[in-house]
């Protein structure tokens, strides 16, 4: 047992990275690792004095800002369980989450004060309310800033076990109230290492070691640029100016059940190239076993940047060697060169940076932040304004040389539209992350044009799976497949199940079931709903319909509950929406089923015109007539000025259905009023 991995990583980087290394940028605020660690400790001390202790739930509501990170870290420092809350909740929804999570503390930003005051008046029991960003507060409310300013750094740091709950994320249901998904520290560790392992498997095989070419394909070029930092503890040996550069085999071992494959490092065309597998006769072979997870190995790269770090590295390496957890095979000359390379002051490499825009209270953003914070030493950039500004993102990526950018498909679409008004390649971006909703292939192609050095990483999964289950990696247009979410992560099991509970053959649609170490612990305080989705033998029933293609990739179809049954034929809304969105005058589309006396359900399309285009119902129906089977085409069309979306950019189908799902579409063919988002639909 040890303190929270996030707190460990924060302390380690605050102690050993240069004092001015920036951890977080939020608007005009730039905070170093030391500042974040100091404020986190002080906030944890204040929370402890207010009664927060190990195992307690502690809720908070912030935009994507420094306070979100500080609060999450402080709560986990005490061994308590953070409960991030959707900042779009009404007072009724907020009250439900606060009561359901059984919290006694709530930290929040000043913008939410009106909703919080209504909630406080309705709650049957008192809570400790802590507000950030406002000096004049209601009586009995505490100031976030004053708590930090007046507290010391003497909080008790609680040890946590891998099976302990790390966070509770509330996710919606198609009906009913949100469910609190309990995810453990082990869930996150397993998911992070599975993603890392997945990317390693895509490296060129060691059989290509003799080739003098650095990267014969776009995938290799972009992947090597991303993964080359893995070899940083030995990278100094691979000096392109040295007359003889070695071939190095790196064997990284942890106590994880997912074995990390051996890697071979060598110079090709003056650049470090990483191969999958071990070369037969390397100049140096390093075997390192550094503990329970991969992070403990990778963080050693931080120790060569400062004198304090190098002094800490010597005893760490000595302990590893004496315990048999560090073995170096090779000539004495190469061993001495390696020791010199790691103990000699190392030039600071440019830190990787992540720009994160979808709300952190959703697990997709939370998990990407978590992974980056643990495994990277770079900077997290958060929005500078509450409103989404595509031009601001493009300016940020260019100005700050952002390497990783995470946006959901709706936000990517807006960024790409803004880029078209200034169409110059942006070369700093290495990873274009997307997830939380299907990403159409046309947007992936535009990303590859706008950001020519970027890999498109499309993560698919759900909150209950911590969250990624499959990854689709595209480096050029040749691998893009519509509706493909890629291949299953290592360490997980998958089966696609028909209505009879039996697995279906490849190419046939069924429900995705998963089993493995990333499956959630359950829904907080709701054993009945937990049993509905978790089988006795550990299978999680996802509710997603999909099929496995002949290429081995998984192709999504629709949420099981969204399937339309018309005359016994099953119609998947996404398939119809894809056809609608090929119409040059349609900007957005949502397909729903409506009651029909003859067919049971009929297909209805609710569409938003693009750029002032004028649409008619007949035009939209005719567009679909030759492109999909007759029973799939819309029988009615409603034209609206906007569709409601969730904070992660998903169209809220339940709200569309509630507004436009009646059998009689009379009076709805032209709807000038936008449909406003209300309660949240599932992630």
Phi, psi and omega per residue, in radians:
X1 nan 2.618 3.141
X2 -2.741 3.045 3.108
X3 -1.201 2.933 -3.109
X4 -0.839 2.329 3.119
X5 -0.967 -0.644 3.112
X6 -1.110 -0.741 3.125
X7 -1.193 -0.689 3.070
X8 -0.985 -0.853 -3.099
X9 -1.101 -0.691 -3.140
X10 -1.137 -0.811 3.127
X11 -1.078 -0.770 -3.093
X12 -1.063 -0.824 -3.099
X13 -1.253 -0.594 3.077
X14 -1.125 -0.585 -3.081
X15 -1.396 -0.676 -2.926
X16 -1.955 -0.337 3.069
X17 -1.367 2.757 3.086
X18 -0.921 2.557 -3.021
X19 -1.011 -0.520 -3.056
X20 -1.663 0.136 -3.140
X21 -1.187 2.180 -3.063
X22 -1.459 2.308 3.101
X23 -1.679 -0.752 -3.043
X24 -2.411 2.376 2.960
X25 -2.101 2.147 3.130
X26 -2.265 1.748 -3.041
X27 1.147 -2.121 3.128
X28 -1.591 -0.073 -3.130
X29 -1.498 2.268 3.084
X30 -2.192 2.034 -3.035
X31 -2.111 2.325 -3.141
X32 -1.386 2.941 3.063
X33 -1.047 -0.668 -3.127
X34 -1.166 -0.706 3.124
X35 -1.148 -0.752 3.116
X36 -1.083 -0.785 -3.125
X37 -1.109 -0.726 -3.134
X38 -1.120 -0.828 -3.121
X39 -1.162 -0.629 3.098
X40 -1.094 -0.795 3.132
X41 -1.059 -0.750 -3.112
X42 -1.178 -0.702 3.103
X43 -1.156 -0.707 3.096
X44 -1.069 -0.706 3.094
X45 -1.058 -0.784 3.134
X46 -1.101 -0.767 -3.141
X47 -1.123 -0.673 3.111
X48 -1.077 -0.735 3.127
X49 -1.191 -0.372 3.065
X50 -1.549 0.070 3.011
X51 1.859 -0.032 -3.131
X52 -1.266 2.275 3.122
X53 -2.495 3.109 -3.042
X54 -0.981 2.346 3.097
X55 1.572 -0.284 3.107
X56 -1.221 2.635 2.980
X57 -1.654 2.432 -3.098
X58 -2.395 2.021 -3.031
X59 -1.680 2.687 3.111
X60 -2.710 2.725 -3.103
X61 -2.414 1.938 3.088
X62 -2.479 2.667 2.909
X63 -1.157 -3.115 3.032
X64 -1.244 1.622 -3.066
X65 -2.623 2.990 -3.074
X66 -0.965 -0.673 -3.081
X67 -1.069 -0.553 3.074
X68 -1.062 -0.849 -3.112
X69 -1.132 -0.818 -3.141
X70 -1.027 -0.797 -3.079
X71 -1.152 -0.791 3.114
X72 -1.023 -0.802 -3.138
X73 -1.110 -0.750 -3.109
X74 -1.107 -0.739 -3.135
X75 -1.113 -0.793 -3.133
X76 -1.215 -0.479 3.066
X77 -1.009 -0.626 -3.125
X78 -1.488 -0.004 -3.089
X79 1.357 0.150 3.090
X80 -1.460 3.069 -3.027
X81 -1.968 2.000 3.095
X82 -1.233 2.477 3.088
X83 -2.228 1.518 3.109
X84 -1.220 2.426 -3.008
X85 -2.025 2.487 3.102
X86 -1.078 2.132 -3.087
X87 -1.330 -0.015 3.070
X88 -1.682 0.002 -3.090
X89 -1.099 2.537 2.946
X90 -1.401 3.039 3.121
X91 -1.069 -0.648 3.138
X92 -1.138 -0.778 -3.138
X93 -1.186 -0.711 3.122
X94 -1.099 -0.743 3.118
X95 -1.032 -0.756 -3.131
X96 -1.036 -0.815 -3.098
X97 -1.143 -0.736 3.141
X98 -1.115 -0.681 3.121
X99 -1.283 -0.756 -3.092
X100 -1.149 -0.639 -3.114
X101 -1.411 -0.157 3.091
X102 1.065 0.545 3.130
X103 -1.400 2.732 3.059
X104 -2.084 0.088 -3.116
X105 -2.396 2.491 3.103
X106 -2.504 2.058 3.088
X107 -1.817 2.409 -3.033
X108 -2.733 2.855 3.123
X109 -1.541 2.726 -3.025
X110 -1.057 -0.534 -3.119
X111 -1.057 -0.410 -3.123
X112 -1.590 0.046 -3.030
X113 -0.991 -0.774 3.123
X114 -1.009 -0.745 3.118
X115 -1.184 -0.699 -3.126
X116 -1.131 -0.709 3.137
X117 -1.100 -0.715 3.075
X118 -1.097 -0.721 -3.140
X119 -1.130 -0.789 -3.118
X120 -1.039 -0.677 -3.126
X121 -1.196 -0.439 -3.075
X122 -1.645 -0.279 -3.089
X123 -1.268 2.446 -3.137
X124 -1.339 -0.225 -3.130
X125 -2.342 2.653 -3.103
X126 -1.332 2.604 3.018
X127 -2.129 2.834 2.966
X128 -1.550 2.053 -3.070
X129 -1.815 2.214 -3.102
X130 -2.212 2.049 -3.021
X131 -1.940 2.374 3.103
X132 -1.882 2.426 2.990
X133 1.622 0.231 3.121
X134 -2.598 2.342 -3.115
X135 -1.487 -0.798 -3.125
X136 -1.474 1.924 -3.055
X137 -2.102 2.707 3.038
X138 -1.030 2.724 3.131
X139 -1.042 2.444 -3.138
X140 1.406 -0.132 3.046
X141 -1.490 2.536 -3.119
X142 -1.844 2.681 3.128
X143 -1.618 2.188 3.102
X144 -1.011 -0.844 -3.088
X145 -1.135 -0.716 -3.134
X146 -1.148 -0.639 3.107
X147 -1.069 -0.740 3.134
X148 -1.192 -0.772 -3.091
X149 -1.124 -0.578 -3.029
X150 -1.738 0.036 -3.102
X151 -1.840 2.667 3.079
X152 -1.609 -2.815 -3.122
X153 -2.045 0.693 -3.035
X154 -1.921 0.522 -3.140
X155 -1.279 2.554 3.043
X156 -1.346 2.206 -3.131
X157 -1.619 2.105 -3.062
X158 -1.554 2.459 3.015
X159 -1.332 2.554 3.077
X160 -2.194 2.606 3.104
X161 -1.725 2.738 -3.133
X162 -0.951 -0.587 -3.094
X163 -1.462 -0.104 3.120
X164 -1.171 2.622 3.112
X165 -1.229 2.183 -3.134
X166 -1.579 -0.565 -3.097
X167 -2.840 2.692 2.970
X168 -2.062 2.057 -3.139
X169 -1.888 2.163 3.128
X170 -1.518 2.183 -3.126
X171 -2.179 2.555 -3.045
X172 -1.344 2.976 3.017
X173 -2.161 2.844 3.119
X174 -1.155 -0.441 2.996
X175 -2.433 2.766 3.034
X176 1.451 -2.985 -3.044
X177 -1.476 2.835 3.086
X178 -1.058 2.694 3.124
X179 -1.984 2.394 -3.140
X180 -1.541 1.842 -3.103
X181 -1.446 2.079 3.119
X182 -1.583 2.095 3.116
X183 -2.072 2.366 -3.081
X184 -1.611 2.918 3.035
X185 -1.060 -0.637 3.130
X186 -1.186 -0.654 3.068
X187 -0.948 -0.837 -3.114
X188 -1.182 -0.789 -3.123
X189 -1.040 -0.787 -3.122
X190 -1.097 -0.704 -3.139
X191 -1.180 -0.725 -3.140
X192 -1.117 -0.796 -3.126
X193 -1.214 -0.550 3.098
X194 -1.151 -0.690 3.090
X195 -1.126 -0.788 3.119
X196 -1.034 -0.804 3.137
X197 -1.087 -0.711 3.131
X198 -1.025 -0.796 -3.126
X199 -1.186 -0.660 3.115
X200 -1.068 -0.645 -3.107
X201 -1.123 -0.257 -3.133
X202 -1.585 -0.067 3.137
X203 -1.173 2.739 3.079
X204 -1.096 2.498 -3.113
X205 -1.251 2.721 -3.100
X206 -1.158 -0.284 3.065
X207 -1.111 -0.302 3.104
X208 -1.600 0.212 -3.062
X209 -1.045 -0.618 -3.068
X210 -1.337 -0.202 3.116
X211 -1.255 2.310 -3.133
X212 -1.375 -0.120 -3.054
X213 -1.418 2.398 3.137
X214 -1.250 -0.880 -3.073
X215 -2.640 1.849 -3.119
X216 -1.362 -0.155 -3.122
X217 -2.384 2.824 3.094
X218 -1.093 -0.677 3.140
X219 -1.069 -0.819 3.134
X220 -1.105 -0.766 -3.104
X221 -1.044 -0.825 -3.079
X222 -1.281 -0.656 -3.141
X223 -1.189 -0.713 3.130
X224 -1.137 -0.651 3.088
X225 -1.100 -0.567 -3.131
X226 -1.357 -0.703 -2.978
X227 -1.666 -0.168 -3.053
X228 -0.997 -0.462 -3.129
X229 -1.190 -0.283 3.118
X230 -1.024 -0.606 -3.116
X231 -1.512 0.279 -3.027
X232 -1.014 -0.600 3.106
X233 -1.086 -0.385 -3.139
X234 -2.069 0.064 -3.047
X235 -1.095 -0.526 -3.111
X236 -1.116 -0.402 3.113
X237 -1.270 -0.447 -3.083
X238 -1.593 1.296 -3.060
X239 -1.680 2.002 -3.118
X240 -1.112 -0.308 3.132
X241 -1.543 -0.150 -3.139
X242 -1.459 2.422 -3.098
X243 -1.116 -0.379 -3.108
X244 -2.423 1.818 3.093
X245 -1.720 2.453 -3.018
X246 -1.465 2.915 2.885
X247 -1.779 2.188 -3.024
X248 -2.118 2.320 3.022
X249 -1.818 2.254 -3.119
X250 -2.047 2.058 3.119
X251 -1.992 1.907 -3.112
X252 -1.769 2.170 -3.098
X253 -2.159 2.400 2.989
X254 -2.295 3.059 3.094
X255 -1.460 0.109 3.098
X256 -1.143 2.599 3.100
X257 -1.255 -0.330 3.131
X258 -1.599 1.851 -3.042
X259 -1.309 2.280 3.088
X260 -1.402 2.208 -3.114
X261 -1.220 2.662 3.067
X262 -1.143 2.611 -3.131
X263 -2.161 2.548 3.052
X264 -2.026 2.318 -3.135
X265 -2.032 2.377 3.109
X266 -2.731 2.842 3.082
X267 -1.563 2.329 3.037
X268 -2.388 2.144 -3.090
X269 0.921 0.699 3.073
X270 1.336 0.145 -3.130
X271 -2.194 2.633 3.123
X272 -1.290 2.196 3.111
X273 -2.032 2.366 -3.130
X274 -1.913 2.256 3.138
X275 -1.970 2.605 3.065
X276 -1.502 2.106 -3.126
X277 1.962 2.927 -3.074
X278 -1.788 2.246 3.030
X279 -1.143 2.585 -3.042
X280 -1.273 -0.587 -3.091
X281 -2.344 1.213 -3.115
X282 -1.323 2.816 3.018
X283 -1.295 -0.593 3.117
X284 -2.411 2.462 3.035
X285 -2.241 2.101 3.121
X286 -1.935 2.193 3.034
X287 -2.015 2.056 -3.077
X288 -2.176 2.190 2.988
X289 -2.110 1.961 -2.962
X290 -2.080 0.277 3.050
X291 2.194 -2.657 -2.922
X292 -1.365 -0.379 -3.130
X293 -2.594 2.915 -3.051
X294 -1.082 -0.542 -3.088
X295 -1.007 -0.624 -3.091
X296 -1.162 -0.403 3.049
X297 -1.445 -0.849 -3.039
X298 -1.172 -0.518 -3.081
X299 -1.214 -0.277 3.118
X300 -1.093 -0.370 3.102
X301 -1.095 -0.455 -3.126
X302 -1.227 -0.342 -2.940
X303 -1.383 -0.224 -3.093
X304 -1.565 -0.006 -3.042
X305 -1.503 -0.442 -3.092
X306 -2.284 2.783 3.087
X307 -1.062 -0.721 3.119
X308 -1.045 -0.707 3.131
X309 -1.192 -0.743 -3.135
X310 -1.138 -0.630 3.085
X311 -1.167 -0.543 3.090
X312 -1.356 -0.465 -3.104
X313 -1.211 -0.639 -3.084
X314 -1.032 -0.952 3.124
X315 -1.148 -0.541 3.118
X316 -1.126 -0.803 3.107
X317 -1.138 -0.651 3.125
X318 -1.105 -0.757 3.128
X319 -1.105 -0.731 3.122
X320 -1.094 -0.735 -3.119
X321 -1.173 -0.803 -3.110
X322 -1.144 -0.533 -3.141
X323 -1.506 -0.024 -3.127
X324 1.430 0.132 -3.112
X325 -1.593 -0.019 3.021
X326 -2.343 2.043 3.106
X327 -2.227 2.303 -3.129
X328 -2.134 2.103 3.124
X329 -1.969 2.316 3.140
X330 2.681 -3.136 -3.116
X331 -1.225 2.759 3.131
X332 -1.040 -0.648 -3.124
X333 -1.055 -0.802 -3.127
X334 -1.214 -0.596 3.094
X335 -1.119 -0.731 3.129
X336 -1.166 -0.689 3.109
X337 -1.114 -0.662 3.130
X338 -1.177 -0.744 3.109
X339 -1.053 -0.764 3.131
X340 -1.107 -0.708 -3.100
X341 -1.119 -0.633 -3.078
X342 -1.524 -0.405 -3.136
X343 -1.709 -0.210 3.105
X344 -1.426 2.507 3.116
X345 -0.919 2.285 -3.086
X346 -1.866 2.389 3.085
X347 -1.104 2.410 3.129
X348 -1.133 2.142 3.029
X349 -1.412 2.682 3.126
X350 -1.104 2.156 -3.092
X351 -1.186 2.518 3.004
X352 -1.159 2.633 -3.135
X353 -2.342 2.522 -3.129
X354 -2.136 2.201 3.002
X355 -1.797 2.211 -2.950
X356 -2.192 2.017 -3.060
X357 -1.978 -0.684 3.097
X358 -1.070 2.652 -3.039
X359 -1.015 2.387 -3.139
X360 -1.221 -0.278 3.104
X361 -1.301 -0.212 3.002
X362 -1.570 2.508 -2.989
X363 -1.163 -0.516 3.134
X364 -0.994 -0.900 3.118
X365 -1.178 -0.768 -3.105
X366 -1.015 -0.774 -3.089
X367 -1.220 -0.673 3.104
X368 -1.156 -0.722 3.063
X369 -1.057 -0.823 -3.110
X370 -0.992 -0.845 -3.107
X371 -1.115 -0.784 -3.136
X372 -1.108 -0.753 -3.108
X373 -1.099 -0.660 -3.098
X374 -1.349 -0.721 -2.916
X375 -1.857 -0.161 3.137
X376 -2.032 2.877 3.091
X377 -2.039 0.312 -3.038
X378 -1.649 -2.753 -2.973
X379 -1.973 2.401 3.034
X380 -1.723 2.154 3.102
X381 -1.783 2.226 3.124
X382 -1.964 2.784 -3.035
X383 -0.976 2.510 3.089
X384 -1.506 -0.210 3.133
X385 -2.478 2.741 -3.119
X386 -1.211 -0.549 3.126
X387 -1.512 2.482 3.138
X388 -1.277 2.138 -3.097
X389 -2.136 1.759 -3.106
X390 -0.991 -0.725 -3.138
X391 -1.134 -0.598 3.095
X392 -1.086 -0.671 3.136
X393 -1.160 -0.809 3.137
X394 -1.072 -0.733 3.097
X395 -1.079 -0.744 -3.119
X396 -1.101 -0.815 -3.115
X397 -1.042 -0.741 3.132
X398 -1.231 -0.803 -3.039
X399 -1.210 -0.743 -3.038
X400 -1.715 0.054 -3.137
X401 0.964 0.864 -3.121
X402 -1.077 2.325 -3.130
X403 -1.708 -0.586 -3.122
X404 -2.139 2.315 3.094
X405 -2.341 2.142 3.117
X406 -1.929 2.102 3.043
X407 -2.426 2.618 3.005
X408 -1.429 2.850 -3.029
X409 -0.940 -0.708 3.138
X410 -1.051 -0.703 3.137
X411 -1.286 -0.654 3.057
X412 -1.016 -0.732 -3.137
X413 -1.007 -0.779 -3.115
X414 -1.199 -0.663 3.102
X415 -1.131 -0.745 -3.123
X416 -1.177 -0.609 3.061
X417 -1.120 -0.709 3.103
X418 -1.161 -0.648 -3.136
X419 -1.101 -0.573 -3.103
X420 -1.107 -0.368 3.090
X421 -1.467 -0.131 3.116
X422 -2.520 1.028 -2.908
X423 -1.292 1.251 3.018
X424 -2.073 2.431 -3.108
X425 -1.041 2.415 3.069
X426 -1.910 1.887 -2.889
X427 -1.623 -0.198 -3.068
X428 -1.274 -0.496 -3.023
X429 -1.213 2.242 3.135
X430 -1.830 -0.529 -3.085
X431 -2.370 2.098 3.010
X432 -1.769 1.799 -3.083
X433 -1.570 2.415 3.030
X434 -2.515 2.822 -3.107
X435 2.994 -3.023 3.093
X436 1.334 -0.300 3.095
X437 -2.814 2.753 3.140
X438 -1.089 2.432 3.123
X439 -1.835 1.933 3.117
X440 -1.030 2.561 -3.099
X441 -1.051 -0.577 -3.098
X442 -1.112 -0.541 3.123
X443 -1.340 -0.588 3.050
X444 -1.089 -0.710 3.123
X445 -1.102 -0.698 3.134
X446 -1.187 -0.633 3.079
X447 -1.049 -0.787 -3.113
X448 -1.135 -0.464 3.068
X449 -1.358 -0.797 -3.086
X450 -1.252 -0.596 -3.090
X451 -2.181 1.376 -2.932
X452 -1.137 -0.328 3.139
X453 -1.693 0.089 -3.019
X454 -1.636 2.488 2.847
X455 -1.520 2.434 3.001
X456 -1.646 1.971 3.100
X457 -1.854 1.987 -3.086
X458 -1.911 1.862 -3.115
X459 -1.637 2.310 3.132
X460 -2.106 2.489 3.118
X461 2.897 -2.607 3.069
X462 -2.857 2.928 -3.038
X463 -0.920 -0.739 -3.063
X464 -1.152 -0.171 -3.116
X465 -1.949 0.166 2.943
X466 1.203 0.590 -0.338
X467 -1.968 -0.217 -2.924
X468 -1.464 2.340 3.060
X469 -2.016 -0.599 3.094
X470 -2.337 2.724 3.084
X471 -2.283 2.382 2.995
X472 -1.979 2.163 -3.114
X473 -2.013 2.142 3.123
X474 -2.191 2.185 3.092
X475 -1.872 -0.356 3.057
X476 -2.656 3.129 -3.009
X477 -1.210 -0.330 -2.997
X478 -1.169 -0.415 -3.070
X479 -1.763 -0.049 -3.087
X480 -1.244 2.251 3.118
X481 -2.292 2.234 3.124
X482 -1.091 2.329 3.084
X483 1.206 0.022 3.069
X484 -1.350 2.321 3.059
X485 -1.932 0.254 3.005
X486 1.512 -2.583 -3.029
X487 -1.997 2.753 -3.105
X488 -1.196 2.461 3.057
X489 -1.176 2.586 3.085
X490 -1.124 2.551 3.129
X491 1.627 -0.166 3.103
X492 -1.894 2.654 2.983
X493 -1.890 2.602 3.121
X494 -2.436 2.542 2.912
X495 -2.546 2.594 3.140
X496 -1.908 2.083 -2.874
X497 -2.028 2.367 3.071
X498 -1.442 -3.121 -3.096
X499 -1.142 -0.350 3.116
X500 -1.496 0.035 3.130
X501 1.477 0.029 -3.138
X502 -1.758 2.640 3.104
X503 -1.135 2.521 3.128
X504 -1.799 2.720 3.135
X505 -1.263 2.879 3.091
X506 -0.952 2.432 3.131
X507 1.595 -0.210 -3.128
X508 -1.794 2.412 -3.075
X509 -1.348 2.398 3.056
X510 -2.738 -3.090 3.139
X511 -1.547 2.384 3.106
X512 -1.332 2.226 3.012
X513 -2.079 2.464 -3.138
X514 -2.205 2.665 2.991
X515 -2.556 2.444 3.128
X516 2.742 -3.072 -3.020
X517 -1.285 -0.100 3.128
X518 -1.687 -0.064 -3.141
X519 -1.161 2.346 -3.081
X520 -0.956 2.830 3.037
X521 -1.260 -0.568 -3.119
X522 2.591 -3.109 3.077
X523 -1.586 2.265 -3.053
X524 -1.052 2.145 3.060
X525 1.167 0.340 -3.099
X526 -2.489 1.397 -3.113
X527 -1.184 -0.555 -3.122
X528 -1.117 -0.824 3.128
X529 -1.185 -0.559 3.088
X530 -1.098 -0.782 -3.139
X531 -1.144 -0.468 3.133
X532 -1.134 -0.524 -3.044
X533 -1.961 -0.289 3.139
X534 -1.961 2.115 3.125
X535 -1.389 2.890 -3.117
X536 -1.090 -0.494 -3.138
X537 -1.711 0.341 2.943
X538 1.618 0.078 3.137
X539 -1.432 2.323 3.068
X540 -1.728 2.150 3.118
X541 -1.531 1.922 -2.933
X542 -1.349 -0.484 -3.022
X543 1.453 -0.028 3.111
X544 -1.628 2.333 3.056
X545 -1.661 2.379 -3.075
X546 -2.809 3.040 3.012
X547 -2.513 2.779 3.079
X548 -1.719 2.175 -3.132
X549 -1.377 2.983 3.110
X550 -1.136 -0.367 3.106
X551 -1.448 0.025 3.127
X552 1.505 -0.116 3.138
X553 -1.481 2.738 3.132
X554 -1.650 2.330 3.136
X555 -2.043 2.145 -3.125
X556 -1.429 2.655 3.126
X557 -2.078 -1.004 -3.096
X558 -3.081 2.880 2.935
X559 -1.164 2.447 -3.073
X560 -0.981 -0.700 -3.077
X561 -1.319 -0.180 -3.119
X562 -1.652 -0.122 -3.110
X563 -1.090 2.353 3.137
X564 -1.698 2.313 3.121
X565 -1.929 1.855 -3.108
X566 -2.057 1.883 -3.134
X567 1.063 0.544 -3.125
X568 1.530 -0.172 3.091
X569 -1.582 2.344 3.115
X570 -1.591 2.273 -3.105
X571 -2.150 2.232 -3.126
X572 -1.717 2.067 -3.067
X573 -0.896 -0.671 -3.076
X574 -1.055 -0.637 -3.130
X575 -1.113 -0.727 3.128
X576 -1.234 -0.683 3.136
X577 -1.080 -0.655 3.126
X578 -1.074 -0.675 3.103
X579 -1.197 -0.772 3.139
X580 -1.023 -0.692 -3.062
X581 -1.306 -0.113 3.006
X582 -1.421 -0.230 3.092
X583 -1.209 2.236 -3.062
X584 -1.111 -0.314 -3.105
X585 -1.763 0.083 -3.123
X586 -1.904 2.152 3.138
X587 -1.615 -0.702 3.129
X588 -2.461 2.678 -3.137
X589 -2.593 2.517 3.038
X590 -2.410 2.193 -3.106
X591 -1.857 2.309 3.141
X592 -2.310 2.855 3.010
X593 -1.714 2.416 3.105
X594 -2.160 2.659 -3.113
X595 -1.035 2.451 3.134
X596 -2.516 2.183 -3.050
X597 -1.070 -0.659 -3.071
X598 -1.455 -0.752 -2.986
X599 -1.818 -0.096 -3.077
X600 1.545 -1.021 3.038
X601 -2.423 2.589 3.048
X602 -2.183 2.692 -3.101
X603 -1.448 2.272 3.034
X604 -2.175 2.369 3.076
X605 -1.847 2.270 3.017
X606 -1.947 2.037 -2.964
X607 -2.211 2.667 3.061
X608 -1.981 2.146 3.107
X609 -1.115 2.649 3.124
X610 -1.727 2.247 2.995
X611 0.947 0.697 3.078
X612 1.409 0.154 3.126
X613 -1.081 2.574 3.086
X614 -1.774 2.165 -3.095
X615 -2.067 2.681 2.994
X616 -2.201 2.781 -3.139
X617 -1.050 -0.802 -3.112
X618 -1.096 -0.675 -3.139
X619 -1.075 -0.755 -3.119
X620 -1.167 -0.763 -3.141
X621 -1.132 -0.748 3.131
X622 -1.086 -0.610 3.127
X623 -1.040 -0.627 -3.092
X624 -1.463 -0.305 -2.927
X625 -0.999 -0.754 -3.076
X626 -1.672 0.060 -3.019
X627 -1.908 -0.374 3.090
X628 -2.468 2.850 -3.137
X629 -0.994 2.617 -3.057
X630 -0.988 -0.667 -3.093
X631 -1.250 -0.250 -3.132
X632 -1.586 -0.366 -3.038
X633 -1.233 2.634 3.141
X634 -1.054 2.410 3.019
X635 -1.588 -0.335 3.093
X636 -2.588 2.725 -3.105
X637 -2.349 2.358 3.029
X638 -2.046 2.253 -3.114
X639 -1.842 2.149 -3.074
X640 -2.233 2.915 -3.132
X641 -1.539 -0.336 3.098
X642 -2.830 2.812 3.059
X643 -2.098 2.541 3.135
X644 -1.300 2.445 3.104
X645 -2.258 2.700 3.070
X646 -1.395 3.002 3.114
X647 -1.052 -0.370 3.108
X648 -1.714 0.231 2.993
X649 1.539 0.123 3.095
X650 -1.413 2.407 3.011
X651 -1.181 2.297 -3.082
X652 -1.474 1.547 -3.034
X653 -1.064 -0.616 -3.130
X654 -1.079 -0.685 3.123
X655 -1.240 -0.663 3.077
X656 -1.089 -0.747 3.136
X657 -1.120 -0.709 -3.136
X658 -1.113 -0.636 -3.095
X659 -1.452 -0.606 -2.972
X660 -2.238 0.354 -3.048
X661 -1.710 0.177 3.110
X662 -1.334 2.799 -3.071
X663 -1.175 -0.573 -3.059
X664 -1.719 1.946 -3.119
X665 -1.469 0.139 -3.061
X666 -0.959 2.326 3.102
X667 1.445 -0.011 -3.078
X668 -1.902 -0.050 -3.063
X669 -1.089 -0.525 3.052
X670 -2.232 1.996 -3.096
X671 -2.147 1.758 -3.069
X672 -1.302 -0.345 -3.065
X673 -1.526 2.281 3.097
X674 -1.177 2.542 3.081
X675 -1.469 2.068 -3.038
X676 -1.506 2.471 3.051
X677 -1.122 2.422 3.048
X678 -2.065 -2.114 3.123
X679 -1.164 2.719 -3.030
X680 -1.451 2.405 3.012
X681 -1.473 2.980 -3.121
X682 -1.082 2.768 3.084
X683 -1.155 nan nan
